[in-house]
Amino acid sequence: MVGDHGSATYYAAALGRDELDPASPLHAFGAACPTLPLMCVGAFVAVGRNSHEDASSLVEFLGTTWPFAAALAVA
């Protein structure tokens, strides 16, 4: 059995279920996981552009973001 006695995996296995309860916070976090790296890239670019005092138009933001987003897609 995977996990300790307080883990969601332990309790799900004890109940004979393979999936998490849709109402659990862990399920919501798992659903958001695919977007987290892209959100981190957006925050990284926003902080970097702000620290370099670059203009903040959407087109310039996306122009800076796309190489990092492409690297995420390849990784």
Backbone torsions as a table, in degrees:
resi	resn	phi	psi	omega
1	MET	NA	134.1	-177.9
2	VAL	-89.5	137.8	175.4
3	GLY	97.8	165.5	178.2
4	ASP	-90.4	-174.9	-175.5
5	HIS	-69.1	-16.1	179.9
6	GLY	-101.2	4.3	-174.4
7	SER	-87.8	155.1	177.5
8	ALA	-64.9	-33.0	179.1
9	THR	-63.4	-41.3	-179.9
10	TYR	-61.9	-48.9	-177.8
11	TYR	-69.1	-36.9	177.5
12	ALA	-64.2	-40.4	178.7
13	ALA	-66.9	-37.6	180.0
14	ALA	-65.6	-30.8	179.4
15	LEU	-86.7	-4.0	179.5
16	GLY	80.2	20.1	-179.6
17	ARG	-109.6	143.4	177.9
18	ASP	-94.5	-19.7	-177.4
19	GLU	-106.3	162.0	178.0
20	LEU	-80.6	156.8	175.2
21	ASP	-64.5	124.9	-179.4
22	PRO	-59.6	-20.8	179.8
23	ALA	-87.2	-4.7	-175.9
24	SER	-80.4	149.4	176.6
25	PRO	-62.7	-32.0	179.3
26	LEU	-64.8	-35.3	177.0
27	HIS	-66.0	-43.0	179.2
28	ALA	-64.1	-39.6	178.4
29	PHE	-64.5	-42.3	178.9
30	GLY	-63.2	-34.3	178.4
31	ALA	-70.7	-29.4	-178.6
32	ALA	-86.7	-13.8	-174.9
33	CYS	-54.5	-41.3	-179.6
34	PRO	-62.1	-25.2	-179.0
35	THR	-90.7	-13.7	-176.6
36	LEU	-60.8	-45.5	179.0
37	PRO	-60.3	-39.9	179.2
38	LEU	-67.6	-36.4	176.0
39	MET	-65.8	-37.1	177.3
40	CYS	-65.9	-39.7	176.6
41	VAL	-62.6	-43.1	177.7
42	GLY	-60.6	-42.0	178.0
43	ALA	-66.3	-41.4	178.8
44	PHE	-60.1	-45.9	-179.8
45	VAL	-66.9	-41.5	-179.7
46	ALA	-62.9	-44.0	179.1
47	VAL	-66.8	-41.9	179.4
48	GLY	-64.1	-42.9	179.5
49	ARG	-67.0	-36.3	179.2
50	ASN	-68.2	-40.4	-178.4
51	SER	-71.1	-25.8	177.0
52	HIS	-93.7	3.6	178.1
53	GLU	55.0	40.7	175.6
54	ASP	-80.6	158.8	176.1
55	ALA	-61.6	152.6	-172.7
56	SER	-115.7	41.4	175.7
57	SER	-77.8	156.7	-178.1
58	LEU	-62.8	-39.6	-178.9
59	VAL	-63.6	-42.4	178.8
60	GLU	-69.2	-36.7	176.7
61	PHE	-61.7	-47.1	179.2
62	LEU	-66.6	-34.1	177.3
63	GLY	-64.3	-32.8	176.7
64	THR	-81.1	-31.6	-174.6
65	THR	-76.8	-34.8	-169.3
66	TRP	-58.6	-37.8	179.3
67	PRO	-63.7	-37.3	179.2
68	PHE	-70.1	-40.8	178.1
69	ALA	-65.2	-37.7	178.1
70	ALA	-65.6	-39.3	178.0
71	ALA	-64.1	-36.9	176.1
72	LEU	-63.8	-39.3	-178.6
73	ALA	-66.6	-34.5	-179.9
74	VAL	-75.8	-35.8	-177.0
75	ALA	-71.2	NA	NA
